[in-house]
Amino acid sequence: MAKQVNCDCGFMVRAQSDDELVEHVQLHAREIHQMDVPRDKALEMSKPVEATVTI
């Protein structure tokens, strides 16, 4: 099952793997909000969602 994180600024990321999700959350936090987000915090912020396919 995919996981998703929504940021208060409107950013949203959805990924199939924890590693991919954490990578994008940390990159967003660092580049946009000048914050460091530990892996466990990024995963804590995530919610399971159904995977979607765009064609």
C-alpha positions as CSV (number, residue, x, y, z in Angstrom):
1,M,0.0,0.0,0.0
2,A,1.2,3.5,-0.8
3,K,1.8,6.2,1.8
4,Q,1.1,9.9,1.5
5,V,2.3,13.0,3.3
6,N,0.5,16.4,3.0
7,C,2.4,19.5,4.0
8,D,0.5,22.6,5.4
9,C,2.0,24.6,2.4
10,G,0.0,22.4,-0.1
11,F,2.8,20.0,-1.1
12,M,1.8,16.4,-1.3
13,V,3.9,13.3,-1.9
14,R,2.7,9.7,-2.4
15,A,5.1,6.8,-2.7
16,Q,5.0,3.0,-2.7
17,S,8.2,2.6,-0.5
18,D,9.1,4.2,2.8
19,D,12.6,5.1,1.4
20,E,11.1,7.0,-1.5
21,L,8.6,8.8,0.7
22,V,11.2,9.8,3.3
23,E,13.6,11.0,0.5
24,H,10.9,13.4,-1.0
25,V,9.7,14.6,2.4
26,Q,13.2,15.4,3.6
27,L,14.1,17.1,0.3
28,H,10.9,19.3,0.4
29,A,11.4,20.2,4.1
30,R,15.1,21.2,3.5
31,E,14.6,23.1,0.2
32,I,11.3,24.9,1.0
33,H,11.1,25.2,4.8
34,Q,14.8,25.0,5.7
35,M,14.0,22.2,8.1
36,D,15.6,18.8,8.8
37,V,13.0,16.0,9.2
38,P,14.2,12.8,10.7
39,R,13.1,9.5,9.0
40,D,10.9,8.5,11.9
41,K,9.1,11.9,11.8
42,A,8.5,11.7,8.1
43,L,7.0,8.2,8.5
44,E,4.9,9.4,11.4
45,M,3.4,12.1,9.2
46,S,2.4,9.6,6.6
47,K,-1.0,8.0,6.0
48,P,-1.7,4.8,4.0
49,V,-3.6,5.5,0.8
50,E,-4.7,3.5,-2.2
51,A,-2.2,3.6,-5.0
52,T,-3.3,5.5,-8.1
53,V,-2.3,5.1,-11.7
54,T,-2.4,8.0,-14.1
55,I,-2.7,7.2,-17.8
